[in-house]
Amino acid sequence: MPSPQDAGHFATMAFARDVAAPRTVLWQAWTAPAARAIWAAPSPAVTVRFLEADTRIGGREVSVCQVDGQPDITCEAGWLDLVPEQRSVNHEVIAAGGPPLSAALITALIAGDTTRSRIEVTVQLSSRSAETEQGYRQGFEASLSNLAALAARTMLIRRVIPAPRRSLWQAWMNAQTLPQWWGPGGFSCRTSRIDLRTGGEWVFDMIGPDGTVFPNHHRYAEVRPEERIAYALHWGEDGPKHADAWASLEEADGATIVTLAMAFSTQAEFEAAKGFGAAALGQQTLAKLERFALRA
């Protein structure tokens, strides 16, 4: 006769968070692979590595969860439905070097306005034991708190540029052209080193209209041709990190939707960036990209 554990365990769990960020920002934080890599780990003792991430209907996401002294846990997920800024549905299977430990269907509903938002997540779980349910509950409670904190310190800049995605990508991920347009109006770039690929870096100075020098160091965590870029921003070469950023290019009726997001390392840095008008300066940067691409 099978034991209760062999018979399987089923549960439906619900989680919710109110978020001090616009709905558009919360959606980015929930779905963008670079953001998911930041908030996914439920505690500092856990390391989550994303091996594959394709956030579109039919796309797959593979991650590995690592804790010292314990077997690695692999999560394979697939996106079933994505309605921007409203709803996502995905399935995921958890394993630890053997047969699957669990399978789940995860539905997220997002609502809100330009100042505040809310995410409600329902998890329908089938697992080999009740312990897995407890792990899911603890993991989602912690991860959604991380998500809410990340969204609250994320700045989102978006621009529709009347140019093909390929031409924008060629202007952005090209060592000769990127320094020509990067930065707000009146700023120029002076490059020390530039290697625009996954694992690469760009060490440069941004020089303001009054001659003030701002040392920068970008470290590229992911470069997915013509689709997205993820990188860390440091104050000068090997200096302290002040933000994680990601950019995506999406085709739309002959134009390209460019999304640039910056998740600041602390809330204080986010507030300081808002204070000096970083969003408007970012729009100036994307406007320079537009002018450069249309002129090329």
Beta strands, then each sheet from edge to edge (+ up, - down):
strand 1: 9-19
strand 2: 47-53
strand 3: 60-66
strand 4: 73-83
strand 5: 87-95
strand 6: 100-112
strand 7: 117-127
strand 8: 154-161
strand 9: 188-194
strand 10: 201-207
strand 11: 213-224
strand 12: 228-235
strand 13: 241-252
strand 14: 255-264
sheet 1: 1+ 7- 6+ 5- 4+ 3- 2+
sheet 2: 8+ 14- 13+ 12- 11+ 10- 9+
end
